[in-house]
Amino acid sequence: MTIPITILFHADNSLIEKLAPSFNGKTGMLLLKGLLFVSILVIAACNIRTALAVIFIVPLAIFFNLKFQKTSYSIKSYLFVFLVLSVLITALLAFLYKKDSSTGRLLIWKVALTEQPVDVIFGGGYEYFEHHYNVIQGRYFARENVNPNSKEAKLAGNVTYAYNEFVEVYINYGLIGLLFCISLIFFVIKAYYSNYDSSNTLLHISFYVLLSVFIQSFVSYPFSMLGSKIVFVSFLALFISEIEKSNKVIIILSKSWMITLQISLMFIVGWATWNLVENASALSAWKTADDNMKRNNQVDNAMNVLQLQYPTLYSNGPFLVYYGRCLFLNGQYDLAIEILNQAKGYSSDPIVYYTLGQSYSFLNDRKNSELNFNLAINMTPNRLYPRYLLMQHFIRNKDNKMAVYTANSILNIEDKITSSATLEIKEIAKHYIHVNNLK
């Protein structure tokens, strides 16, 4: 959508005729306006705040740039203040539009930044946030001794993205990674204004597409989506290409360097393709096994398939969680603990921890069982299921006092969303308390 907006502001009929020779300039511009109108309708129907903000901010930025180049210094300062105020008002409206969702994102940023990464300078490493955030959240709530009915507790969920690329980069790669991101933004902005040319439409298109991605990066996770990554890299390459043309920069490599580069790229592409095909095959086999287990209850067959795919998917978090859960349900508690402890390095899903709690419980290891149950509870304090499993653990160990205490904590929780599952859990807890009161 950014592309048609930019062309509408910067292009004339002659450019339209070059891009689409089968249309005359007037017809092409009319079709472009129609495409833009349809794009706006589709985005509005999808009800995505980030996209709606982009619809407003990008045209505003284009208008600002066009006016900025043609006005006096005193007017430029007023334009800049107007732009800043407009962006702040847009951000406030986007926040209020879905307040609970926005507050939930603020909670994620607060927790992530409160709990410092392993190394402030270099961060925790690749995908550290995705693999460990829920554990950090659990420790935060445990330290704060949060009320499960508080606003923060109700907003907490199973989080895999920071909804802010800069926070996620800081957690993963520390201040070094954050400095690189800021430097890239600074380079793009400085290069654009240093080489500003109202007639260079491709430069404007690439700049505003990059600007759109940067805007999304503050409140979403564009670099975790393949499509957004491809768009960003492609338009960054186009932007650099247009800057090089403006500065008449020509990079010439020797023949030997070109051959070395080509061979290296072929090797990398070949290796990546092989890995992708192997992983796709393993994921397909996993999906088939899951379907067979759900439809036909073919547990043994599914377990054999999971065991065969393990050497390929040994670092796939969701696979390890699923495999560990299946091993537990199949009564293979020791092996389930081994796989789930491995899964901790690739996933912080609460399922990992409450399944570990169940596995240790059936092996009569109360210390490790309760440690994992409590961590799962602290990750999402308002969720009933981990507390229900802890209650069952105490009942299994004939610890009626702690079982009643946990059952009461279940009944005291206000449901964020009432469902048949939450009603059933509360009914079981109520029944257990009633039975114990009769003894």
Contacts in CASP RR format, 6 or more apart in sequence:
PFRMAT RR
TARGET T0000
AUTHOR 0000-0000-0000
METHOD contacts of the structure
MODEL  1
MTIPITILFHADNSLIEKLAPSFNGKTGMLLLKGLLFVSILVIAACNIRT
ALAVIFIVPLAIFFNLKFQKTSYSIKSYLFVFLVLSVLITALLAFLYKKD
SSTGRLLIWKVALTEQPVDVIFGGGYEYFEHHYNVIQGRYFARENVNPNS
KEAKLAGNVTYAYNEFVEVYINYGLIGLLFCISLIFFVIKAYYSNYDSSN
TLLHISFYVLLSVFIQSFVSYPFSMLGSKIVFVSFLALFISEIEKSNKVI
IILSKSWMITLQISLMFIVGWATWNLVENASALSAWKTADDNMKRNNQVD
NAMNVLQLQYPTLYSNGPFLVYYGRCLFLNGQYDLAIEILNQAKGYSSDP
IVYYTLGQSYSFLNDRKNSELNFNLAINMTPNRLYPRYLLMQHFIRNKDN
KMAVYTANSILNIEDKITSSATLEIKEIAKHYIHVNNLK
1 36 0 8 1.000
1 39 0 8 1.000
1 40 0 8 1.000
1 43 0 8 1.000
1 51 0 8 1.000
1 54 0 8 1.000
1 55 0 8 1.000
2 54 0 8 1.000
2 58 0 8 1.000
2 205 0 8 1.000
2 208 0 8 1.000
2 209 0 8 1.000
2 211 0 8 1.000
2 212 0 8 1.000
3 205 0 8 1.000
3 209 0 8 1.000
4 32 0 8 1.000
4 33 0 8 1.000
4 35 0 8 1.000
4 36 0 8 1.000
4 39 0 8 1.000
5 36 0 8 1.000
5 58 0 8 1.000
5 59 0 8 1.000
5 62 0 8 1.000
5 208 0 8 1.000
6 58 0 8 1.000
6 62 0 8 1.000
6 201 0 8 1.000
6 204 0 8 1.000
6 205 0 8 1.000
6 208 0 8 1.000
7 15 0 8 1.000
7 16 0 8 1.000
7 32 0 8 1.000
7 201 0 8 1.000
7 205 0 8 1.000
8 29 0 8 1.000
8 32 0 8 1.000
8 33 0 8 1.000
8 36 0 8 1.000
9 59 0 8 1.000
9 62 0 8 1.000
9 63 0 8 1.000
9 66 0 8 1.000
9 204 0 8 1.000
10 62 0 8 1.000
10 198 0 8 1.000
10 201 0 8 1.000
10 204 0 8 1.000
10 205 0 8 1.000
11 29 0 8 1.000
11 201 0 8 1.000
13 24 0 8 1.000
13 25 0 8 1.000
13 26 0 8 1.000
13 28 0 8 1.000
13 29 0 8 1.000
14 25 0 8 1.000
15 201 0 8 1.000
16 23 0 8 1.000
16 25 0 8 1.000
16 28 0 8 1.000
16 29 0 8 1.000
16 32 0 8 1.000
17 23 0 8 1.000
17 24 0 8 1.000
17 25 0 8 1.000
20 28 0 8 1.000
23 31 0 8 1.000
40 55 0 8 1.000
43 51 0 8 1.000
43 52 0 8 1.000
43 55 0 8 1.000
44 52 0 8 1.000
49 94 0 8 1.000
49 97 0 8 1.000
49 98 0 8 1.000
49 219 0 8 1.000
50 94 0 8 1.000
50 215 0 8 1.000
50 216 0 8 1.000
50 219 0 8 1.000
50 220 0 8 1.000
52 94 0 8 1.000
53 90 0 8 1.000
53 91 0 8 1.000
53 94 0 8 1.000
53 215 0 8 1.000
53 219 0 8 1.000
54 212 0 8 1.000
54 215 0 8 1.000
54 216 0 8 1.000
56 86 0 8 1.000
56 90 0 8 1.000
57 86 0 8 1.000
57 87 0 8 1.000
57 90 0 8 1.000
57 215 0 8 1.000
58 208 0 8 1.000
58 211 0 8 1.000
58 212 0 8 1.000
58 215 0 8 1.000
60 83 0 8 1.000
60 86 0 8 1.000
60 87 0 8 1.000
61 83 0 8 1.000
61 208 0 8 1.000
61 211 0 8 1.000
62 204 0 8 1.000
62 208 0 8 1.000
64 79 0 8 1.000
64 80 0 8 1.000
64 82 0 8 1.000
64 83 0 8 1.000
65 196 0 8 1.000
66 198 0 8 1.000
67 75 0 8 1.000
67 79 0 8 1.000
68 76 0 8 1.000
68 79 0 8 1.000
68 80 0 8 1.000
69 196 0 8 1.000
69 198 0 8 1.000
71 79 0 8 1.000
94 102 0 8 1.000
94 219 0 8 1.000
95 102 0 8 1.000
96 102 0 8 1.000
100 155 0 8 1.000
103 151 0 8 1.000
103 155 0 8 1.000
104 155 0 8 1.000
105 163 0 8 1.000
105 164 0 8 1.000
105 219 0 8 1.000
107 152 0 8 1.000
107 155 0 8 1.000
107 156 0 8 1.000
108 133 0 8 1.000
108 159 0 8 1.000
108 162 0 8 1.000
108 163 0 8 1.000
108 164 0 8 1.000
108 167 0 8 1.000
109 162 0 8 1.000
109 163 0 8 1.000
109 164 0 8 1.000
109 167 0 8 1.000
111 133 0 8 1.000
111 136 0 8 1.000
111 137 0 8 1.000
111 140 0 8 1.000
112 129 0 8 1.000
112 133 0 8 1.000
112 136 0 8 1.000
112 162 0 8 1.000
112 167 0 8 1.000
112 168 0 8 1.000
112 171 0 8 1.000
113 167 0 8 1.000
113 170 0 8 1.000
114 140 0 8 1.000
115 136 0 8 1.000
115 139 0 8 1.000
115 140 0 8 1.000
117 123 0 8 1.000
117 124 0 8 1.000
117 128 0 8 1.000
117 170 0 8 1.000
117 171 0 8 1.000
117 172 0 8 1.000
117 174 0 8 1.000
118 124 0 8 1.000
118 125 0 8 1.000
118 128 0 8 1.000
119 174 0 8 1.000
120 174 0 8 1.000
120 175 0 8 1.000
121 174 0 8 1.000
121 175 0 8 1.000
121 176 0 8 1.000
122 173 0 8 1.000
122 174 0 8 1.000
122 176 0 8 1.000
123 170 0 8 1.000
123 171 0 8 1.000
123 172 0 8 1.000
123 173 0 8 1.000
123 174 0 8 1.000
123 176 0 8 1.000
124 171 0 8 1.000
124 172 0 8 1.000
124 173 0 8 1.000
124 174 0 8 1.000
125 172 0 8 1.000
125 173 0 8 1.000
126 172 0 8 1.000
127 172 0 8 1.000
128 171 0 8 1.000
128 172 0 8 1.000
129 161 0 8 1.000
129 162 0 8 1.000
129 168 0 8 1.000
129 171 0 8 1.000
129 172 0 8 1.000
130 160 0 8 1.000
130 161 0 8 1.000
131 317 0 8 1.000
131 345 0 8 1.000
131 346 0 8 1.000
131 347 0 8 1.000
131 348 0 8 1.000
132 345 0 8 1.000
132 348 0 8 1.000
133 159 0 8 1.000
133 160 0 8 1.000
133 162 0 8 1.000
133 171 0 8 1.000
133 348 0 8 1.000
134 157 0 8 1.000
134 158 0 8 1.000
134 159 0 8 1.000
134 348 0 8 1.000
134 349 0 8 1.000
134 350 0 8 1.000
134 379 0 8 1.000
135 344 0 8 1.000
135 348 0 8 1.000
135 375 0 8 1.000
135 379 0 8 1.000
136 348 0 8 1.000
137 156 0 8 1.000
137 157 0 8 1.000
137 159 0 8 1.000
137 378 0 8 1.000
137 379 0 8 1.000
138 375 0 8 1.000
138 378 0 8 1.000
138 379 0 8 1.000
139 378 0 8 1.000
141 152 0 8 1.000
141 153 0 8 1.000
141 156 0 8 1.000
141 378 0 8 1.000
141 379 0 8 1.000
141 381 0 8 1.000
142 374 0 8 1.000
142 375 0 8 1.000
142 378 0 8 1.000
146 152 0 8 1.000
146 153 0 8 1.000
146 381 0 8 1.000
147 153 0 8 1.000
147 381 0 8 1.000
148 381 0 8 1.000
148 382 0 8 1.000
148 409 0 8 1.000
148 412 0 8 1.000
148 413 0 8 1.000
149 382 0 8 1.000
149 412 0 8 1.000
149 413 0 8 1.000
149 414 0 8 1.000
153 380 0 8 1.000
153 381 0 8 1.000
153 382 0 8 1.000
154 382 0 8 1.000
154 414 0 8 1.000
154 416 0 8 1.000
156 379 0 8 1.000
156 380 0 8 1.000
156 381 0 8 1.000
156 382 0 8 1.000
157 379 0 8 1.000
157 380 0 8 1.000
157 383 0 8 1.000
158 349 0 8 1.000
158 350 0 8 1.000
158 379 0 8 1.000
158 380 0 8 1.000
161 168 0 8 1.000
161 221 0 8 1.000
161 224 0 8 1.000
162 168 0 8 1.000
162 171 0 8 1.000
162 221 0 8 1.000
163 219 0 8 1.000
163 220 0 8 1.000
163 221 0 8 1.000
164 217 0 8 1.000
164 218 0 8 1.000
164 219 0 8 1.000
164 220 0 8 1.000
165 181 0 8 1.000
165 217 0 8 1.000
165 218 0 8 1.000
165 220 0 8 1.000
165 221 0 8 1.000
165 222 0 8 1.000
165 223 0 8 1.000
166 178 0 8 1.000
166 181 0 8 1.000
166 217 0 8 1.000
166 218 0 8 1.000
168 221 0 8 1.000
169 177 0 8 1.000
169 178 0 8 1.000
169 181 0 8 1.000
170 177 0 8 1.000
170 178 0 8 1.000
173 180 0 8 1.000
185 214 0 8 1.000
188 207 0 8 1.000
188 210 0 8 1.000
188 236 0 8 1.000
188 239 0 8 1.000
191 239 0 8 1.000
191 243 0 8 1.000
192 203 0 8 1.000
192 207 0 8 1.000
192 239 0 8 1.000
195 203 0 8 1.000
195 242 0 8 1.000
195 243 0 8 1.000
195 246 0 8 1.000
195 247 0 8 1.000
197 203 0 8 1.000
197 246 0 8 1.000
200 242 0 8 1.000
200 246 0 8 1.000
202 238 0 8 1.000
202 242 0 8 1.000
203 239 0 8 1.000
203 242 0 8 1.000
203 243 0 8 1.000
203 246 0 8 1.000
205 235 0 8 1.000
205 238 0 8 1.000
206 235 0 8 1.000
206 236 0 8 1.000
206 238 0 8 1.000
206 239 0 8 1.000
206 242 0 8 1.000
207 239 0 8 1.000
209 231 0 8 1.000
209 235 0 8 1.000
210 232 0 8 1.000
210 235 0 8 1.000
210 236 0 8 1.000
210 239 0 8 1.000
213 222 0 8 1.000
213 228 0 8 1.000
213 231 0 8 1.000
213 232 0 8 1.000
216 222 0 8 1.000
216 228 0 8 1.000
217 223 0 8 1.000
222 228 0 8 1.000
222 229 0 8 1.000
222 232 0 8 1.000
223 229 0 8 1.000
223 232 0 8 1.000
243 249 0 8 1.000
244 250 0 8 1.000
244 251 0 8 1.000
253 261 0 8 1.000
278 312 0 8 1.000
279 312 0 8 1.000
279 313 0 8 1.000
279 316 0 8 1.000
281 312 0 8 1.000
282 309 0 8 1.000
282 312 0 8 1.000
282 313 0 8 1.000
283 313 0 8 1.000
283 319 0 8 1.000
285 305 0 8 1.000
285 308 0 8 1.000
285 309 0 8 1.000
286 305 0 8 1.000
286 306 0 8 1.000
286 309 0 8 1.000
286 313 0 8 1.000
286 319 0 8 1.000
286 322 0 8 1.000
288 305 0 8 1.000
289 301 0 8 1.000
289 302 0 8 1.000
289 305 0 8 1.000
289 306 0 8 1.000
290 302 0 8 1.000
290 322 0 8 1.000
292 298 0 8 1.000
292 301 0 8 1.000
292 302 0 8 1.000
293 299 0 8 1.000
293 301 0 8 1.000
293 302 0 8 1.000
293 326 0 8 1.000
299 326 0 8 1.000
299 329 0 8 1.000
299 330 0 8 1.000
302 326 0 8 1.000
303 326 0 8 1.000
303 327 0 8 1.000
303 330 0 8 1.000
306 319 0 8 1.000
306 322 0 8 1.000
306 323 0 8 1.000
306 326 0 8 1.000
309 319 0 8 1.000
310 319 0 8 1.000
310 323 0 8 1.000
313 319 0 8 1.000
313 320 0 8 1.000
314 320 0 8 1.000
314 342 0 8 1.000
315 346 0 8 1.000
316 346 0 8 1.000
317 343 0 8 1.000
317 345 0 8 1.000
317 346 0 8 1.000
317 347 0 8 1.000
318 347 0 8 1.000
318 349 0 8 1.000
320 339 0 8 1.000
320 340 0 8 1.000
320 342 0 8 1.000
320 343 0 8 1.000
320 346 0 8 1.000
320 347 0 8 1.000
321 340 0 8 1.000
321 343 0 8 1.000
321 347 0 8 1.000
321 349 0 8 1.000
321 351 0 8 1.000
321 352 0 8 1.000
321 355 0 8 1.000
323 339 0 8 1.000
324 335 0 8 1.000
324 336 0 8 1.000
324 339 0 8 1.000
324 340 0 8 1.000
324 343 0 8 1.000
324 355 0 8 1.000
325 336 0 8 1.000
325 351 0 8 1.000
325 355 0 8 1.000
327 333 0 8 1.000
327 335 0 8 1.000
327 336 0 8 1.000
327 339 0 8 1.000
328 336 0 8 1.000
328 340 0 8 1.000
328 355 0 8 1.000
328 358 0 8 1.000
328 359 0 8 1.000
331 362 0 8 1.000
333 359 0 8 1.000
333 360 0 8 1.000
333 362 0 8 1.000
333 363 0 8 1.000
334 363 0 8 1.000
336 355 0 8 1.000
336 356 0 8 1.000
336 359 0 8 1.000
337 356 0 8 1.000
337 359 0 8 1.000
337 360 0 8 1.000
337 363 0 8 1.000
340 352 0 8 1.000
340 355 0 8 1.000
340 356 0 8 1.000
340 359 0 8 1.000
341 356 0 8 1.000
343 352 0 8 1.000
344 352 0 8 1.000
348 379 0 8 1.000
350 376 0 8 1.000
350 379 0 8 1.000
350 380 0 8 1.000
350 383 0 8 1.000
350 386 0 8 1.000
353 372 0 8 1.000
353 373 0 8 1.000
353 375 0 8 1.000
353 376 0 8 1.000
353 379 0 8 1.000
353 386 0 8 1.000
354 372 0 8 1.000
354 373 0 8 1.000
354 376 0 8 1.000
354 385 0 8 1.000
354 386 0 8 1.000
354 389 0 8 1.000
356 368 0 8 1.000
356 369 0 8 1.000
356 372 0 8 1.000
357 368 0 8 1.000
357 369 0 8 1.000
357 370 0 8 1.000
357 371 0 8 1.000
357 372 0 8 1.000
357 373 0 8 1.000
357 376 0 8 1.000
357 389 0 8 1.000
357 393 0 8 1.000
358 369 0 8 1.000
358 389 0 8 1.000
358 393 0 8 1.000
359 369 0 8 1.000
360 366 0 8 1.000
360 368 0 8 1.000
360 369 0 8 1.000
360 372 0 8 1.000
361 369 0 8 1.000
361 393 0 8 1.000
361 396 0 8 1.000
361 397 0 8 1.000
366 397 0 8 1.000
369 393 0 8 1.000
370 390 0 8 1.000
370 393 0 8 1.000
373 386 0 8 1.000
373 389 0 8 1.000
373 390 0 8 1.000
373 393 0 8 1.000
374 390 0 8 1.000
376 386 0 8 1.000
377 383 0 8 1.000
377 386 0 8 1.000
377 387 0 8 1.000
377 390 0 8 1.000
379 386 0 8 1.000
380 386 0 8 1.000
382 413 0 8 1.000
382 414 0 8 1.000
382 416 0 8 1.000
384 410 0 8 1.000
384 413 0 8 1.000
384 415 0 8 1.000
384 421 0 8 1.000
384 422 0 8 1.000
384 425 0 8 1.000
384 426 0 8 1.000
385 421 0 8 1.000
385 425 0 8 1.000
387 406 0 8 1.000
387 409 0 8 1.000
387 410 0 8 1.000
387 413 0 8 1.000
388 410 0 8 1.000
388 425 0 8 1.000
388 428 0 8 1.000
388 429 0 8 1.000
390 406 0 8 1.000
391 403 0 8 1.000
391 406 0 8 1.000
391 407 0 8 1.000
391 410 0 8 1.000
391 429 0 8 1.000
391 432 0 8 1.000
394 400 0 8 1.000
394 402 0 8 1.000
394 403 0 8 1.000
394 406 0 8 1.000
395 403 0 8 1.000
395 432 0 8 1.000
400 436 0 8 1.000
403 432 0 8 1.000
403 436 0 8 1.000
404 432 0 8 1.000
404 433 0 8 1.000
404 436 0 8 1.000
406 429 0 8 1.000
407 429 0 8 1.000
407 430 0 8 1.000
407 432 0 8 1.000
407 433 0 8 1.000
408 429 0 8 1.000
408 433 0 8 1.000
410 425 0 8 1.000
410 426 0 8 1.000
410 429 0 8 1.000
411 426 0 8 1.000
411 429 0 8 1.000
411 430 0 8 1.000
411 433 0 8 1.000
415 422 0 8 1.000
END
